[in-house]
Amino acid sequence: MGFVTKRLNAPGRLGPDLVELRERVGLTLAEAAKRTKLAPSVLKAFEDEDWADLPDPVYAERLLKSYVSFFGANES
């Protein structure tokens, strides 16, 4: 049995990949925030790549890993 790895959008563009993951599951941003227990503003900042709107980088990285793993995607 083989595994297929799909790179989503353009390299270095995380936001569109996050939007695609969320939309594949059929969730709105508000629904994703409620189910992940992450603030909608944080999720929006991730998806819009508004890095300045995020908290401390180490904390933001943990939140991002949590968000990505919620969708069952590879965190790397």
C-alpha positions, 0 to 999 in steps of 0.5 A: 500500500502506497501513500500519496503526498499532495502539496497544496498551494504555492510553496511558502504560502501557508494561508491558502493551504489552511483555507483549503483544509478547512473548506475540504472539511466543510467548515466555516471559520467560525465553526472551525474556531468553535470545534478547535477552541481556538480564537477566530481572530487567530485562525483568520490571522493564520489564513490571511497570513497576518503574522503581526496579528498573532501572539508570541511566535512560539505560542502561535506555532503551537496553535498552528500545529494544533489547528493543522492536526485537527484536520489530520494533516501533516504538521510539517 
